[in-house]
Amino acid sequence: MLRVAVVTIFPEMFEALTGHGISGRACREGLVELRCWNPRDYASDRHRSVDDRPYGGGPGMVMMAPPLCAAIREAKRSLGEGARVIYLSPQGAPLTQRRVEELAAGGPLALVAGRYEGVDERVIESEVDEELSLGDYVLSGGELPAMVLLDAMIRLLPGALGHGESAAQDSFAGGLLDCPHYTRPEVFEGRGVPQVLLSGNHERIRAWRHEQATTRTRSRRPDLLAEGED
């Protein structure tokens, strides 16, 4: 079972993950245990404040250490020994399929979703084991990156997908982008399905798919091929 705690001021956002699709089914079938912890529940004032102005000036607000640390520590306590804390952050290392596989096969995780201009640096220094980023762009908060990471991990769990080979054949799973896929009708607006896919020769089909995946990767993401050669 994948056990995850998410620290977020918007726990309702994760209902989209737990209530629908592959991830929703995995939760219902007991493959995933997901619980959200709201820093507002650990705020010390009647307004349940979790942010304040940054020292030194500047735009925006910063998430305060006391309520955020309290929520993270309670989340870790619920997960038990060995839980790792991951902060979804633009300053983090790029998330890769390899790292997703490692996290999915590892122990329980606490995911911290920041907001505003970020979190007080002392939270990162005292509580966070690892920072991960989806890419070089800015989002309104860490909830969407956390959901992306969760979805990527869940589909790797045994029994999560309808077909046992689906996850193994996904893009990046073998270090390559995915090959082209086709379904009915055989001809659509004058465009036909490659004949090799209609041949019934599984060896030829496998070779064609690998060739297409390699060609696509070389054209669109040559960096992936370079990584595989390291």
NORRA-V102320 format. One record per backbone hydrogen bond with DSSP energy under -0.5 kcal/mol. NH is the residue of the N-H (numbers start at 1). CO is the residue of the C=O. If there is no record, write none. Layout:
NH;CO, NH;CO
This chain:
2;31, 3;1, 4;2, 4;33, 5;109, 6;35, 7;111, 8;6, 8;37, 13;10, 14;11, 15;12, 16;13, 17;14, 18;14, 19;15, 24;20, 25;21, 26;22, 27;23, 28;24, 29;25, 30;27, 31;26, 32;26, 33;2, 34;32, 35;4, 37;6, 39;37, 41;38, 42;39, 43;40, 48;45, 52;62, 54;60, 57;54, 62;52, 63;118, 64;50, 68;64, 69;65, 70;66, 71;67, 72;68, 73;69, 74;70, 75;71, 76;72, 77;73, 78;74, 79;75, 80;76, 83;80, 84;108, 86;84, 86;110, 87;130, 88;86, 88;112, 89;87, 89;132, 92;89, 93;131, 95;133, 100;96, 101;97, 102;98, 103;99, 104;100, 105;101, 106;102, 106;103, 109;3, 110;84, 111;5, 111;109, 112;86, 112;110, 113;7, 113;111, 114;88, 114;112, 116;140, 117;61, 118;115, 120;63, 123;120, 124;120, 125;121, 126;122, 127;123, 128;123, 128;124, 129;85, 130;85, 132;87, 133;93, 137;135, 142;114, 146;142, 147;143, 148;144, 149;145, 150;146, 151;147, 152;148, 153;149, 154;150, 155;151, 156;153, 157;154, 160;157, 166;163, 169;165, 169;166, 170;167, 172;176, 173;170, 174;170, 175;172, 177;213, 188;191, 191;188, 192;190, 193;186, 197;194, 198;195, 199;195, 199;196, 202;200, 205;201, 206;202, 207;203, 208;204, 209;205, 210;206, 211;207, 212;208, 213;209, 214;210, 215;211, 216;212, 217;213, 218;214, 219;215, 220;216, 221;217, 224;221, 225;221, 226;222, 227;223, 228;224, 229;225, 230;226, 230;227
